[in-house]
Amino acid sequence: MACGQCSSGGCGNIKNVAEEKSNHKTTAGCSSGGCSTGGCNKMNSFDWLSNMETTKSSRFGIVEIKFKGGRKEYFKNKNNLDLYTGDFVVCEMPTGYHIGSVSLQGELVRLQMIKKGIKESDDLAVIHRLATEKDLEKHTQAINRDLPTMYRTREICKELKLNLKLSEVEFQSDNSKATFFYSADDRVDFRELIKMLAGEFKVRIEMRQISLRQEAGRLGGIGSCGRELCCSTWLSDFKTIPTAAARYQNLSLNPAKLSGQCGRLKCCLNYELETYIDAIRDIPVVDRSLKTEKGDATLQKTDIFRRIMWFSYPNETNWYPITCAQVAEIQKMNAAGKKPVGLENLVEISEFVSAKPTSINNDLERLDKKYHQNKKKSGPKRPNNPNPRPEGNGGARPNNPQSQQQQVRSNQPNNNPNARNEANVVKPANPLGQQQRPNQPRSPQPQNRPNTPRPPQPKVEGGMSNTPPQVSTGGNPTGAEGNVENRNRNKKRKKYRNNNNRPDKPEL
């Protein structure tokens, strides 16, 4: 946003100019005027030929000078002064002199003059000299008079009941002239106002009427896009903006959204207008509703770049997307007196409708969707142990007849050495999809099975035989066979030490 005192290449703040009066490689603006904020971009220009070394005799003899409010004028350098971008110079005026800063020079000035229709043969003012410290002090005093004069003038306008809006006042550097910029809807008779102002401020008065767009450009501000106003930063030519520019771009005719700070239509409506006009040429014009056997379809929306048009029936809320080629065919059928069955019976264009533009925040949306699904799936967690210990029983394990039966079977001798031991097989705790069943008592089963006699086996060398050891009535082996069985049981306990699903010890 432009500063309030942007009078010459900087912001009118000439405090630091004495230390650094010229800037050789940067453009005019706050960097050359000594502004501490560096946020003034009012009509800045970039001299991309500044690094080109040229002789004084070959330089273009006209220089572009920038004044307060971003106003730029062209002056002749008759004295062949060695100027740099940002230097403050004393320029000739019809009444006295004024101080401005050099914003552009060289061949770029020739191009700017051709663009604005200014010829070299025209009568242009002359640059007198470089500004001295005394000149800069007078220039600062003149700037300090701007705001008090503007407030006093507004009071006088209210007393005279003049229907005008005073936006800015600019004093000339020699304090001999004051220019008042105002905007008004109708013609204003300010003859009496000029007399009162001249008698009070003792200067020559000039009233200059500006448009609302120029007023916004001089004041500056931030637009709805979040950036500085185009009219105050770089836009110098204001073109008329009709409401048709919004219709071509399929924008809603909402004055609050289409109007800028000046109260007129936004200048940026013209930026993409030519692109939209080129894209609309191949889209059929729908002046009437499409006639079908189901009813008359009304146009609701047109996607210019995807070339899809949405239609709807009077008694329905659904919109039917149709390509522009199909719309042209239906219009030809209606001109020949034919009607299609319905819009929903046309060729499907699901590939156009279902295709969604890739979002910039695609990664964020994917993460939100992931965590959203996890929240839905989250619920009460199932315990890992299907048979938890009851709290009221002192932490004792409940009697599980099935585990007891499995342990009793594991204690029996294995007659077949190649057979698999059932005790080594661990059943899953709780298969997915099965519901936990409460422990129900079962009928007692015999703990030991009778040993059936087997035919005698041939003896092996060394005196050892394959005869199984005898088992006692209590189910526990005795002797050397009992020690071997106890070792195997201890190994199994170590193996299932961290497993909650290990079989329980049978009760004797």
C-alpha positions in Angstrom: 0.0 0.0 0.0 1.3 3.4 -0.9 2.5 5.8 1.8 0.6 8.9 2.6 3.5 11.2 1.6 4.7 9.6 -1.6 5.8 12.9 -3.2 8.9 12.1 -5.1 10.8 8.8 -5.9 10.4 7.8 -2.3 7.6 8.7 0.1 8.4 12.3 0.6 10.5 11.3 3.6 13.7 13.2 2.8 15.5 12.5 6.2 17.8 9.9 4.8 18.2 11.5 1.4 21.2 13.6 2.5 23.1 10.4 3.4 22.4 8.6 0.2 21.0 10.9 -2.5 21.3 8.5 -5.5 20.7 4.9 -6.2 22.6 3.7 -9.2 21.2 0.2 -9.7 17.8 0.1 -8.1 14.6 1.7 -9.3 12.7 4.6 -8.0 10.6 4.0 -5.0 11.0 3.6 -1.2 14.5 2.1 -1.6 15.7 5.4 -3.1 13.7 7.8 -1.1 14.7 6.6 2.4 11.4 5.0 3.4 12.1 2.7 6.4 9.2 0.3 5.6 10.1 -0.4 2.0 6.4 -1.1 1.3 5.7 1.7 -1.3 5.3 0.2 -4.7 3.4 3.1 -6.3 4.1 3.2 -10.0 7.5 1.7 -9.7 9.5 1.0 -12.9 12.3 -1.4 -13.6 15.1 -0.1 -15.8 16.4 -3.4 -17.2 18.9 -1.4 -19.3 20.6 0.3 -16.4 23.6 -2.0 -16.5 24.3 -1.0 -20.2 27.1 1.5 -20.3 26.5 4.3 -22.8 28.2 7.6 -23.5 26.6 10.8 -22.6 26.3 11.9 -26.2 24.4 8.8 -27.2 21.9 8.9 -24.3 18.3 9.8 -24.9 17.8 13.5 -24.0 14.4 13.1 -22.2 14.0 11.8 -18.6 11.0 10.5 -16.8 10.3 12.2 -13.5 8.0 10.9 -10.8 6.1 13.2 -8.4 3.8 12.7 -5.5 0.9 10.3 -6.0 2.7 8.3 -8.7 2.3 11.1 -11.3 4.9 11.0 -14.0 6.0 13.6 -16.5 8.8 13.9 -19.1 11.5 16.6 -19.0 14.4 17.5 -21.2 17.9 17.2 -19.9 19.4 20.2 -21.8 22.2 20.7 -19.3 23.4 17.0 -19.8 23.4 16.3 -16.1 24.8 13.0 -15.0 21.6 11.5 -13.5 20.9 8.2 -11.9 17.6 6.5 -11.0 16.3 8.0 -7.7 18.1 11.3 -7.9 16.1 14.3 -6.8 16.0 17.1 -9.4 14.5 20.6 -9.7 12.1 20.7 -12.6 10.6 23.6 -14.4 6.9 24.3 -13.9 4.5 27.0 -15.4 4.6 28.8 -12.1 7.9 28.3 -10.3 9.6 24.9 -9.8 8.9 21.5 -8.3 11.1 18.7 -7.0 10.8 15.1 -8.3 12.9 12.0 -8.6 14.3 10.3 -11.7 12.3 7.1 -12.3 13.4 6.1 -15.8 15.9 7.3 -18.4 17.5 6.0 -21.6 15.9 4.1 -24.5 13.0 2.9 -22.2 11.8 6.5 -22.0 11.6 6.6 -25.8 9.4 3.5 -25.7 7.2 5.0 -23.0 6.7 8.2 -25.0 5.7 6.2 -28.1 3.2 4.2 -26.0 1.6 7.4 -24.5 1.6 9.3 -27.8 4.1 12.0 -26.8 6.4 13.3 -29.5 10.0 14.6 -29.0 9.1 17.8 -30.9 6.5 18.8 -28.3 7.2 21.6 -25.9 8.5 19.9 -22.8 9.8 21.4 -19.6 13.5 21.4 -18.7 15.4 20.0 -15.7 17.3 22.9 -14.0 19.7 21.1 -11.6 20.1 18.5 -9.0 18.3 19.3 -5.7 20.4 20.7 -2.9 19.8 20.3 0.9 17.9 23.7 1.0 15.7 22.6 -1.8 14.9 19.4 -0.1 14.1 21.2 3.2 11.6 23.5 1.4 10.1 20.4 -0.3 9.6 18.7 3.1 7.9 21.8 4.5 5.5 21.9 1.5 4.6 18.2 2.1 3.8 18.9 5.7 1.2 21.5 4.7 -0.8 19.0 2.7 -2.9 17.3 5.4 -3.8 20.4 7.4 -4.9 22.2 4.3 -7.0 19.2 3.1 -8.8 19.0 6.5 -9.5 22.8 6.5 -10.7 22.7 2.9 -13.2 19.9 3.7 -14.7 22.1 6.5 -15.1 25.0 4.1 -16.8 22.7 1.6 -19.3 21.7 4.2 -20.0 25.3 5.1 -20.6 26.1 1.5 -22.7 22.9 1.0 -20.7 21.8 -2.0 -21.4 18.3 -3.3 -17.8 17.2 -3.9 -15.2 14.9 -2.4 -11.8 16.3 -1.8 -9.3 13.4 -1.9 -5.8 15.0 -1.8 -3.9 18.3 -1.8 -0.4 18.8 -3.3 1.7 21.9 -2.6 4.4 22.8 -5.1 7.9 22.7 -3.7 8.4 26.5 -3.8 5.0 27.0 -1.9 3.7 29.2 -4.7 0.8 26.9 -5.9 -1.5 24.3 -4.4 -3.4 21.7 -6.5 -6.7 20.3 -5.0 -7.8 16.9 -6.4 -11.5 16.2 -6.0 -14.2 14.0 -7.5 -17.9 14.8 -8.0 -20.9 13.3 -9.7 -22.3 16.5 -11.0 -20.9 19.8 -12.1 -19.8 22.0 -9.1 -19.6 25.8 -8.9 -16.5 26.3 -6.8 -15.8 30.0 -7.6 -16.6 31.1 -4.1 -14.5 28.2 -2.7 -11.4 29.4 -4.7 -11.7 32.9 -3.3 -11.9 31.6 0.3 -8.9 29.2 -0.2 -6.7 31.8 -1.9 -7.4 34.4 0.9 -6.7 31.9 3.7 -3.6 30.0 2.4 -2.1 32.9 0.3 -1.2 30.6 -2.6 -2.4 30.1 -6.1 -5.3 27.6 -6.2 -5.9 25.0 -8.9 -8.9 22.6 -8.8 -8.4 19.4 -10.7 -11.3 16.9 -11.1 -10.3 13.2 -11.2 -12.4 10.1 -11.7 -13.1 7.6 -8.9 -10.6 5.1 -10.4 -7.8 7.8 -10.3 -8.8 8.7 -6.8 -8.4 5.1 -5.7 -5.0 4.9 -7.5 -3.7 8.0 -5.7 -4.9 6.8 -2.3 -3.9 3.2 -2.7 -5.1 0.2 -0.7 -5.5 -3.6 -0.6 -7.9 -5.3 -2.9 -10.1 -8.3 -2.3 -7.3 -10.5 -3.8 -5.0 -9.6 -0.9 -2.6 -7.6 -3.1 -2.1 -3.9 -3.6 -4.5 -2.2 -6.0 -3.5 -2.4 -9.7 -4.4 1.2 -10.2 -1.9 2.4 -7.6 1.0 0.0 -8.4 1.2 -0.4 -12.2 -2.0 0.4 -14.1 -1.9 3.8 -15.7 -4.6 3.5 -18.5 -8.2 3.1 -17.3 -10.5 1.5 -19.8 -14.3 1.2 -19.6 -15.5 -2.1 -18.1 -19.0 -3.0 -19.1 -21.2 -5.5 -17.3 -21.0 -7.8 -20.4 -17.4 -8.7 -19.2 -18.9 -10.4 -16.2 -21.6 -12.2 -18.3 -19.0 -13.6 -20.7 -17.1 -15.1 -17.8 -20.3 -16.6 -16.2 -19.8 -14.5 -13.1 -22.7 -13.8 -10.8 -23.9 -10.2 -11.2 -23.3 -9.3 -7.6 -22.3 -5.6 -7.2 -20.6 -6.3 -3.8 -18.2 -8.9 -5.4 -17.7 -7.2 -8.8 -17.0 -3.7 -7.6 -13.7 -2.5 -6.3 -12.8 0.1 -3.7 -13.6 2.9 -6.1 -17.2 1.7 -6.3 -16.9 0.8 -10.0 -16.4 -2.6 -11.7 -13.0 -4.1 -11.0 -10.3 -3.5 -13.6 -9.3 -7.2 -13.4 -12.5 -8.2 -15.2 -10.8 -7.2 -18.5 -7.6 -9.3 -17.9 -9.1 -12.6 -19.1 -12.0 -11.3 -21.1 -10.3 -12.0 -24.5 -9.6 -15.6 -23.6 -13.2 -16.1 -22.6 -14.4 -14.5 -25.9 -12.2 -16.8 -27.9 -13.5 -19.9 -26.0 -17.2 -18.9 -26.4 -17.1 -18.7 -30.2 -17.6 -22.5 -30.6 -20.3 -22.7 -27.9 -23.9 -22.6 -29.3 -26.1 -19.8 -28.2 -29.2 -21.0 -26.3 -31.9 -18.4 -26.6 -34.8 -20.8 -26.1 -35.3 -23.9 -24.0 -34.6 -27.3 -25.6 -37.8 -29.2 -26.5 -38.0 -32.9 -25.7 -40.8 -35.4 -25.3 -40.3 -35.2 -21.6 -40.6 -31.4 -21.5 -38.7 -28.2 -22.1 -35.2 -28.1 -20.7 -33.8 -24.8 -19.5 -30.1 -23.9 -19.5 -28.7 -23.6 -16.0 -24.9 -23.4 -16.3 -22.2 -23.5 -19.0 -18.6 -24.7 -18.4 -16.8 -22.8 -21.1 -13.5 -24.6 -21.1 -14.8 -28.1 -20.6 -17.6 -27.4 -23.2 -20.4 -28.8 -21.1 -23.9 -27.3 -20.6 -26.3 -28.2 -17.8 -30.0 -28.3 -18.4 -32.9 -29.0 -16.1 -36.7 -29.6 -16.4 -39.2 -27.3 -14.6 -40.5 -29.9 -12.2 -37.1 -31.5 -11.4 -34.1 -30.6 -9.4 -31.6 -32.7 -11.3 -29.3 -31.1 -13.8 -28.3 -33.1 -17.0 -24.8 -32.4 -18.4 -24.7 -32.3 -22.2 -21.8 -31.5 -24.5 -22.0 -28.5 -26.8 -22.1 -30.8 -29.9 -25.2 -32.6 -28.6 -26.9 -29.3 -27.8 -26.3 -28.1 -31.4 -27.8 -31.4 -32.7 -30.9 -31.0 -30.5 -31.3 -27.4 -31.7 -31.3 -28.7 -35.3 -33.9 -31.3 -34.4 -36.1 -28.7 -32.9 -35.8 -26.5 -35.9 -36.9 -29.5 -38.1 -39.8 -30.2 -35.8 -38.3 -33.2 -34.1 -37.9 -33.9 -30.4 -35.6 -36.3 -28.6 -37.0 -38.6 -26.0 -35.2 -37.0 -23.1 -31.8 -35.6 -22.0 -31.1 -38.6 -19.8 -31.3 -40.9 -22.8 -28.5 -39.2 -24.6 -24.9 -40.4 -24.8 -23.5 -40.6 -21.3 -20.5 -38.3 -20.6 -19.6 -39.7 -17.3 -15.9 -39.2 -18.1 -16.5 -35.5 -18.1 -18.8 -35.4 -15.1 -16.9 -37.8 -12.8 -13.5 -36.3 -13.6 -12.7 -33.9 -10.8 -9.8 -31.5 -10.9 -6.9 -32.4 -8.7 -6.9 -30.5 -5.6 -3.9 -28.5 -4.4 -4.3 -30.0 -0.9 -4.6 -33.5 -2.1 -2.2 -34.9 0.5 -4.1 -33.1 3.3 -7.4 -34.4 2.1 -6.1 -37.9 2.0 -4.8 -37.7 5.6 -8.1 -36.3 6.8 -9.9 -39.1 5.2 -7.6 -41.6 6.7 -8.0 -40.3 10.3 -11.7 -39.9 9.7 -12.1 -43.6 8.9 -10.0 -44.6 11.9 -12.3 -42.6 14.2 -15.3 -44.5 12.8 -13.6 -47.9 13.2 -12.4 -47.2 16.7 -14.4 -48.9 19.4 -14.0 -51.1 22.6 -10.8 -53.2 22.2 -11.1 -56.9 22.7 -8.8 -58.5 25.3 -6.0 -60.7 24.0 -6.8 -63.3 26.6 -10.2 -64.9 26.0 -10.3 -66.2 29.5 -9.4 -63.3 31.8 -8.9 -63.8 35.5 -11.9 -62.7 37.6 -11.1 -59.9 39.9 -13.2 -61.2 42.8 -11.4 -64.6 42.9 -8.0 -63.2 43.9 -6.6 -63.5 40.4 -7.0 -67.4 40.3 -7.5 -68.9 36.9 -10.9 -70.4 36.2 -11.3 -74.1 35.6 -11.3 -74.8 31.9 -12.3 -78.4 31.3 -11.1 -78.2 27.7 -7.6 -77.2 28.7 -7.6 -79.8 31.4 -8.4 -82.5 28.9 -5.7 -81.3 26.6 -3.1 -81.3 29.4 -4.1 -84.8 30.5 -3.8 -86.0 27.0 -0.3 -84.5 26.8 0.8 -86.5 29.9 0.0 -89.8 28.3 2.9 -91.7 26.6 3.1 -91.4 22.9 3.2 -94.8 21.4 3.9 -93.6 17.9 7.2 -91.7 17.7 6.3 -90.2 14.3 3.0 -88.9 15.5 2.5 -85.2 16.4 2.2 -84.3 20.1 -1.1 -82.5 20.8 0.4 -80.5 23.6 2.7 -78.7 21.1 -0.2 -77.4 19.1 -1.4 -74.0 20.2 -4.9 -73.0 19.3 -5.7 -69.4 18.5 -7.0 -67.2 21.2 -10.1 -66.0 19.5 -10.5 -66.4 15.7 -11.9 -63.4 13.9 -15.6 -63.4 13.4 -16.3 -65.7 16.4 -17.9 -64.5 19.5 -16.6 -65.3 23.0 -18.5 -68.0 24.7 -18.8 -68.2 28.5 -17.1 -71.0 30.2 -19.8 -73.7 30.8 -19.2 -76.8 33.0 -19.0 -80.0 31.1 -19.5 -83.6 32.2 -16.5 -85.2 33.8 -14.4 -87.3 31.5 -12.0 -90.1 32.3 -8.5 -88.7 32.9 -6.6 -91.8 31.8 -7.2 -94.1 29.0 -6.5 -97.9 29.5 -3.3 -99.1 28.0 -4.1 -101.7 25.4 -1.5 -104.5 25.0 0.5 -104.5 21.9 2.3 -107.4 20.2 6.0 -107.9 21.3 8.5 -105.9 19.4 12.0 -107.2 18.4 14.8 -106.1 20.7 17.3 -103.5 19.5 21.1 -103.9 19.9 22.3 -102.5 23.1 19.5 -104.0 25.3 17.0 -101.2 24.7 13.5 -101.9 23.6 10.6 -99.7 22.3 8.3 -100.8 25.1 6.5 -97.7 26.5 6.9 -96.9 30.2 4.2 -97.7 32.6 2.0 -94.9 33.9 0.7 -94.7 37.4 -3.0 -94.4 38.3 -2.6 -90.8 39.2 -1.6 -89.8 35.7 1.9 -88.8 36.6 4.9 -91.0 35.6 7.3 -92.2 38.2 11.0 -93.1 38.2 13.3 -92.2 35.3 10.4 -91.8 32.9 8.8 -89.3 35.3 12.0 -87.2 35.4 12.1 -87.1 31.6 8.4 -86.1 31.5 9.0 -83.3 34.0 11.8 -81.9 32.0 9.6 -81.8 28.9 6.9 -80.1 30.9 9.3 -77.4 32.2 10.4 -76.8 28.6 6.8 -76.2 27.5 6.3 -73.8 30.4 9.3 -71.7 29.4 8.1 -71.8 25.9 4.6 -70.4 26.8 5.8 -68.2 29.6 4.8 -64.9 27.7 1.8 -66.5 26.0 -1.6 -65.9 27.7 -3.2 -68.8 25.8 -1.0 -71.6 27.3 -2.9 -74.5 28.7 -3.8 -74.5 32.3 -2.4 -76.9 34.8 -4.9 -79.7 35.5 -6.2 -80.2 39.0 -5.2 -83.4 40.6 
